[in-house]
Amino acid sequence: MHTDPETPSGPAASPDPLPPAATTRPPAGLPREPDRRADAAVDESRRRRMHSISELDTDPRTGVVVGRGRGSATARMMRRFDARSAAVLLSTSGSLPLPVLGFLQPAFIRDGGLPWLVTVWMFTLLVFSTTLVVGRLGDRLFAVFGFIGMVGIAVAAYVVTEPAASGVIITLLAAIPAIAAMSSSRRVVVSFSMFAVALAIGLAFIDVTSVVGVIVRCGAGVANVMVPVFIVAALRNSLEVTMERYAVLGDTDPLTGLLNRRGFLARSGDLLATVATAGDQIGFLLIDVDHFKAINDRLGHAVGDTVLVDTVAAITSAAPRSSLIGRFGGEEFVVLCGTTGQAALSATAERIREAVAAGSTVTVSIGAVAAPLSSTRSGRPNISHVIDHLTHLADRWVYVAKSAGRDRVVCLSSSPIHFVEGNAVGAVAPARRMA
């Protein structure tokens, strides 16, 4: 373990300034005139990009990004109604003219059936107007509307005497379970489907003329209900699987299989909360492969990729089981874990360094930071800033390790860190170092 004896165990964010990494600069005798037109073009491009981002908004339930411009009527509707509520509006609006048909064609309705039809119409109007005012229907309200709505559809199918019209109304029983399959829980979808099937079978026994007719009507009723529900449920499941795959791809480094920076930030909050609850310190390791650029230049990128994969295998085998491991850069890897203090974290870093040296053809320099941790749920989430802070501290100690000869660990303590739980946002990337 390499430590700085003159550095206190308190705040690690304020050691003496480190020498800057070597950079390539133009000769002093050749001053470069700034390209003002290029700078202006970059500024204009940035302004337009930020303006376009400001015109976007995110659906809080689906996570879908939608427009926020004044002329975007579709975007405003998406924020007010989800797919389920929009489908309720469409299905109920088609049933509103039913009483008109009853008044225009009294023979179209069974004797004494008009009041029932008017009652169904009033309930349909209630559902339509409520959805129009409320917007997104909650699960409980949708369940109440759904069960009563299916009863109303069955009543309307019964009071209509025209067989063709009655059959069309019966097919509407499938609409409510299909709408539920868009976003409701499996329990609600199954309950709606079974209730709709029971109503369809019950209606099949009305005006029975033959056993074969009853069987055919029962089969048709079951198929009319279950086929649309199955199709919608299958599409929803396919969409969810696709979204999960894209989420994994977006959070994972394709070469090593480790979390990338976005995935690391998204999952670090749970580990930070666990460590804070347990009263432990948080440990952060920044691992940099030594002379990796020379390997790529001399042996090629294919060999470099193999070296990275072998390095990751060694890091994973030696890191604590509950730790979070990610790849932040080309040859930079990070490990976030709970620890009891600086000595324990230094021992963990040494195990990783030794495992890499034994299991691959390269060595690594490791900067390690141990810090007391506390958390709260009130305030603006700052998880990404916590990770960024730890990254910059560890980055300095990696520089010290490389300056001291590489293939070593520099582990120091930091002042206490306080983080606010919540969704992580982007953080600043660490500074570039020598290889």
C-alpha positions in Angstrom: 0.0 0.0 0.0 1.3 3.4 -0.9 0.0 6.4 1.1 1.1 10.0 1.4 2.3 10.4 5.1 1.8 14.1 4.9 -1.8 13.9 3.8 -4.3 14.0 6.7 -7.0 11.4 7.0 -9.6 14.2 6.7 -10.6 15.8 3.4 -8.8 14.2 0.5 -10.1 16.8 -2.0 -7.4 19.4 -1.2 -3.9 17.9 -1.4 -1.1 19.9 -2.9 -1.6 20.5 -6.6 -0.3 17.6 -8.7 1.9 18.2 -11.7 -0.2 18.3 -14.9 -0.1 15.3 -17.3 2.3 15.7 -20.3 0.6 17.4 -23.2 1.6 18.2 -26.8 1.7 21.9 -27.5 2.6 23.9 -30.6 6.0 25.6 -30.7 6.1 29.0 -28.9 7.1 30.7 -32.1 4.0 29.7 -34.0 1.0 31.4 -32.3 -2.3 30.2 -33.5 -5.0 32.7 -34.5 -8.4 31.6 -33.2 -11.0 30.8 -35.8 -13.8 33.1 -34.8 -16.1 31.8 -37.5 -15.7 28.2 -36.4 -16.3 29.3 -32.7 -19.4 31.1 -33.7 -20.7 28.1 -35.6 -20.1 25.9 -32.6 -21.9 28.3 -30.3 -24.9 28.5 -32.7 -25.0 24.7 -33.0 -25.0 24.4 -29.2 -27.7 27.0 -28.8 -30.0 25.2 -31.3 -29.3 21.9 -29.6 -30.2 23.2 -26.1 -33.3 24.9 -27.6 -34.5 21.6 -29.1 -33.8 19.8 -25.8 -35.8 22.5 -23.9 -38.8 21.7 -26.2 -38.8 18.1 -25.0 -40.6 16.6 -22.1 -40.8 13.1 -20.6 -44.0 11.1 -19.9 -43.7 10.3 -16.1 -45.3 6.9 -16.4 -43.8 5.5 -19.7 -40.6 7.5 -19.9 -41.4 8.4 -23.5 -39.9 11.7 -24.6 -42.6 13.9 -26.2 -42.6 17.4 -27.6 -43.5 20.5 -25.5 -44.0 23.1 -28.2 -47.0 25.4 -28.3 -48.2 23.8 -31.5 -47.7 20.2 -30.5 -51.3 19.1 -29.8 -50.3 15.5 -30.0 -47.7 16.0 -27.3 -50.2 17.7 -25.0 -52.6 14.8 -25.5 -49.9 12.3 -24.7 -49.2 14.0 -21.4 -52.9 14.2 -20.5 -54.1 10.7 -21.7 -52.2 7.5 -21.8 -53.0 4.7 -24.3 -55.5 3.1 -21.9 -57.5 6.3 -21.3 -57.4 7.2 -25.0 -58.8 3.8 -25.8 -61.6 4.3 -23.3 -62.5 7.6 -24.9 -62.6 6.0 -28.4 -64.7 3.0 -27.3 -67.2 4.9 -25.3 -67.7 7.6 -28.0 -68.8 4.9 -30.4 -71.6 3.9 -28.1 -73.1 7.3 -27.5 -75.6 7.2 -30.5 -77.3 4.0 -29.2 -80.4 5.7 -27.7 -81.0 7.6 -30.9 -81.4 4.3 -32.7 -83.9 3.2 -30.1 -86.0 6.3 -30.5 -85.9 6.2 -34.3 -86.5 2.4 -34.6 -88.6 1.3 -31.6 -88.9 -2.2 -33.1 -85.1 -2.4 -32.8 -85.5 -2.7 -29.0 -87.3 -5.3 -26.9 -90.4 -4.3 -25.1 -89.5 -2.5 -21.9 -85.8 -2.4 -23.0 -85.6 1.3 -23.8 -85.1 2.4 -20.1 -82.3 -0.1 -19.8 -80.7 1.2 -22.9 -80.9 4.8 -21.7 -79.3 3.7 -18.4 -76.4 2.1 -20.3 -76.1 5.3 -22.4 -76.0 7.5 -19.2 -73.3 5.3 -17.7 -71.3 5.5 -21.0 -71.7 9.2 -21.0 -70.4 9.3 -17.4 -67.3 7.2 -18.3 -66.6 9.4 -21.3 -67.0 12.7 -19.5 -65.0 11.5 -16.5 -62.1 10.3 -18.6 -62.2 13.5 -20.6 -61.9 15.5 -17.4 -59.6 13.3 -15.3 -57.3 12.3 -18.2 -55.3 9.3 -16.9 -57.6 6.8 -15.2 -56.2 5.2 -12.1 -56.2 1.4 -11.9 -59.1 1.3 -9.4 -61.3 3.7 -11.3 -60.6 1.8 -14.5 -61.5 -1.5 -12.9 -64.9 -0.1 -11.7 -65.7 1.4 -15.1 -64.6 -1.8 -16.8 -66.7 -4.2 -14.9 -69.8 -2.0 -15.0 -69.1 -1.3 -18.6 -69.1 -5.0 -19.6 -72.4 -5.4 -17.8 -73.8 -2.5 -19.8 -72.6 -4.0 -23.1 -74.3 -7.3 -22.2 -77.5 -5.5 -21.4 -77.4 -3.5 -24.6 -76.8 -6.7 -26.6 -79.8 -8.3 -24.9 -82.3 -5.5 -25.4 -81.5 -5.2 -29.1 -83.7 -7.5 -31.2 -81.7 -7.4 -34.4 -79.4 -10.5 -34.4 -76.7 -8.9 -36.5 -76.6 -5.7 -34.3 -76.7 -7.8 -31.2 -73.8 -9.8 -32.4 -71.8 -6.7 -33.1 -72.5 -5.4 -29.6 -71.4 -8.7 -28.1 -68.0 -8.3 -29.8 -67.5 -5.1 -27.9 -67.1 -7.2 -24.7 -63.5 -7.8 -26.0 -62.7 -4.1 -26.0 -62.5 -3.7 -22.2 -60.2 -6.7 -21.5 -58.1 -5.7 -24.6 -57.8 -2.1 -23.2 -56.8 -3.5 -19.8 -54.1 -5.6 -21.5 -52.4 -2.4 -22.6 -51.1 -1.4 -19.2 -53.1 -3.0 -16.4 -51.8 -5.7 -14.1 -52.1 -9.4 -15.1 -54.7 -9.9 -12.4 -57.0 -7.2 -13.8 -56.6 -8.5 -17.4 -57.4 -12.1 -16.4 -60.4 -11.0 -14.3 -61.8 -8.8 -17.1 -61.3 -11.6 -19.6 -63.0 -14.3 -17.5 -65.9 -11.9 -16.8 -66.3 -11.0 -20.5 -66.2 -14.7 -21.5 -68.9 -15.5 -18.9 -71.1 -12.7 -20.2 -70.6 -13.8 -23.8 -71.5 -17.4 -23.0 -74.6 -16.2 -21.1 -75.8 -14.2 -24.0 -75.3 -17.2 -26.3 -78.3 -18.9 -24.6 -80.7 -16.1 -25.4 -83.2 -16.8 -28.2 -81.8 -20.4 -28.5 -83.0 -22.2 -31.6 -80.7 -25.3 -31.6 -77.9 -26.8 -29.5 -75.5 -26.4 -32.4 -76.3 -22.7 -32.6 -75.6 -22.4 -28.8 -72.2 -24.1 -29.2 -71.3 -22.0 -32.2 -72.3 -18.8 -30.4 -70.4 -19.8 -27.3 -67.2 -20.6 -29.3 -67.5 -17.4 -31.2 -68.0 -15.4 -28.0 -65.0 -16.9 -26.3 -62.8 -16.3 -29.5 -64.1 -12.7 -29.9 -63.0 -11.9 -26.3 -59.7 -13.9 -26.0 -58.1 -13.3 -29.4 -57.9 -9.4 -29.1 -56.7 -9.8 -25.5 -54.0 -12.3 -26.5 -52.8 -10.1 -29.4 -52.6 -6.9 -27.2 -50.9 -8.8 -24.4 -48.4 -10.4 -26.8 -47.6 -7.0 -28.3 -47.2 -5.5 -24.8 -44.9 -8.3 -23.7 -42.8 -8.0 -26.9 -42.5 -4.3 -26.4 -41.4 -4.7 -22.8 -38.8 -7.3 -23.7 -37.5 -5.1 -26.4 -37.3 -2.1 -24.1 -35.5 -4.2 -21.5 -32.9 -5.3 -24.1 -32.3 -1.8 -25.2 -31.9 -0.7 -21.6 -29.3 -3.4 -21.1 -27.5 -2.4 -24.3 -27.6 1.2 -23.2 -26.1 0.4 -19.8 -23.5 -2.2 -20.7 -20.1 -2.0 -22.3 -20.3 -4.4 -25.3 -16.7 -5.6 -25.1 -16.3 -6.4 -21.4 -19.9 -6.9 -20.4 -19.4 -4.4 -17.5 -21.7 -1.5 -16.8 -20.8 1.6 -18.7 -20.9 5.0 -17.0 -24.7 5.4 -17.5 -25.4 2.0 -16.1 -23.0 2.4 -13.2 -24.7 5.7 -12.2 -28.1 4.2 -12.5 -27.3 1.3 -10.1 -24.9 3.1 -7.7 -27.7 4.6 -5.6 -28.9 1.3 -4.2 -25.4 0.3 -3.1 -24.7 3.8 -1.6 -28.0 3.5 0.3 -27.1 0.0 1.6 -23.7 1.1 2.7 -25.1 4.2 4.5 -27.8 2.1 6.3 -25.2 -0.4 7.5 -23.0 2.4 8.8 -20.0 1.4 6.7 -17.7 3.6 4.6 -17.9 3.8 0.9 -14.9 2.5 -1.1 -14.1 3.6 -4.6 -11.4 2.2 -6.8 -10.2 3.7 -10.1 -8.2 1.1 -12.0 -6.0 2.1 -15.0 -4.2 -0.4 -17.2 -0.5 0.6 -17.5 1.0 1.3 -20.9 -2.2 0.3 -22.7 -1.8 2.8 -25.5 1.6 1.3 -26.3 0.0 -2.2 -26.4 -2.6 -0.9 -28.9 0.0 0.8 -31.0 2.5 -2.0 -31.1 0.2 -5.1 -31.2 -3.1 -3.8 -32.5 -6.5 -3.2 -31.2 -7.6 -6.8 -31.3 -4.8 -7.7 -28.9 -5.8 -4.7 -26.8 -9.4 -5.9 -26.6 -8.2 -9.3 -25.4 -6.0 -7.6 -22.7 -9.0 -5.7 -21.5 -11.2 -8.8 -21.3 -8.5 -10.7 -19.4 -8.1 -7.7 -17.1 -11.8 -7.5 -16.4 -11.9 -11.2 -15.6 -9.1 -10.7 -13.0 -10.8 -7.6 -11.5 -14.2 -9.4 -11.2 -12.6 -12.5 -9.5 -10.8 -10.4 -6.9 -13.4 -7.7 -6.2 -15.9 -8.0 -3.3 -19.0 -10.0 -4.2 -21.4 -7.2 -3.4 -19.3 -4.5 -5.3 -20.4 -2.6 -8.4 -17.9 -2.8 -11.3 -17.9 -0.6 -14.4 -15.9 0.6 -17.3 -15.6 4.4 -17.5 -13.1 4.8 -20.3 -10.9 2.9 -22.7 -8.7 1.3 -20.1 -10.3 2.7 -17.0 -12.4 0.6 -14.6 -14.1 1.5 -11.4 -15.2 -0.5 -8.4 -17.7 0.7 -5.8 -18.0 -1.2 -2.6 -18.7 -1.0 1.1 -15.6 -1.0 3.4 -14.7 -0.6 7.0 -12.0 1.9 6.3 -8.8 2.9 4.5 -6.8 -0.2 5.5 -9.5 -2.7 4.4 -10.0 -0.9 1.1 -6.2 -0.8 0.5 -6.2 -4.6 1.0 -9.0 -5.0 -1.5 -7.2 -2.9 -4.1 -4.0 -4.9 -3.6 -5.8 -8.2 -4.2 -7.1 -6.8 -7.4 -3.7 -5.5 -8.5 -2.1 -8.9 -7.8 -4.9 -10.7 -9.5 -4.5 -8.7 -12.7 -0.7 -9.1 -12.6 -1.1 -12.9 -12.3 -4.0 -13.4 -14.7 -3.1 -11.1 -17.6 -0.1 -9.7 -19.4 -0.4 -6.2 -18.0 -0.3 -4.4 -14.7 -2.6 -1.8 -13.3 -2.3 1.4 -11.2 -5.1 1.8 -8.7 -6.3 5.0 -6.9 -8.5 4.2 -3.9 -10.7 6.5 -1.8 -12.5 5.5 1.4 -15.1 7.9 2.9 -17.7 7.9 5.6 -21.2 8.0 4.1 -24.6 9.3 5.1 -27.8 9.6 3.1 -31.2 11.3 3.0 -34.3 11.3 0.7 -35.0 15.0 1.0 -33.4 17.4 -1.4 -32.2 17.3 -5.0 -30.6 14.0 -5.9 -26.9 14.2 -6.1 -25.7 10.6 -6.7 -24.0 11.4 -9.9 -22.1 14.2 -8.2 -21.0 11.9 -5.4 -19.6 9.4 -8.0 -18.0 12.3 -9.9 -16.4 13.5 -6.7 -15.0 10.1 -5.8 -13.8 9.6 -9.4 -11.8 12.8 -9.4 -10.2 12.0 -6.0 -9.3 8.5 -7.2 -8.0 10.0 -10.4 -5.4 12.0 -8.5 -4.2 9.0 -6.7 -3.9 7.0 -9.9 -1.7 9.8 -11.2 0.5 9.5 -8.1 0.7 5.7 -8.6 1.8 6.1 -12.2 4.3 8.8 -11.2 5.8 6.5 -8.6 6.4 3.7 -11.1 3.0 2.2 -11.9 1.7 -1.3 -10.8 0.8 -0.1 -7.3 -2.0 1.2 -5.1 -2.4 4.6 -3.6 -5.2 4.6 -1.0 -6.3 7.7 1.0 -9.3 8.7 3.1 -11.8 11.4 2.2 -13.9 13.7 4.3 -17.5 12.4 5.0 -19.8 12.3 2.0 -23.5 13.0 2.1 -25.7 12.0 -0.8 -29.4 12.5 -1.6 -31.2 9.5 -3.0 -32.9 9.7 -6.4 -32.3 9.3 -10.1 -28.7 9.8 -11.2 -27.9 12.4 -13.9 -24.8 12.8 -16.0 -21.5 13.7 -14.4 -18.2 15.2 -15.6 -15.8 12.7 -17.1 -12.4 12.4 -15.3 -9.3 14.1 -16.6 -7.0 12.4 -19.1 -3.8 10.9 -17.7 -0.6 9.5 -19.0 -0.7 5.8 -20.0 
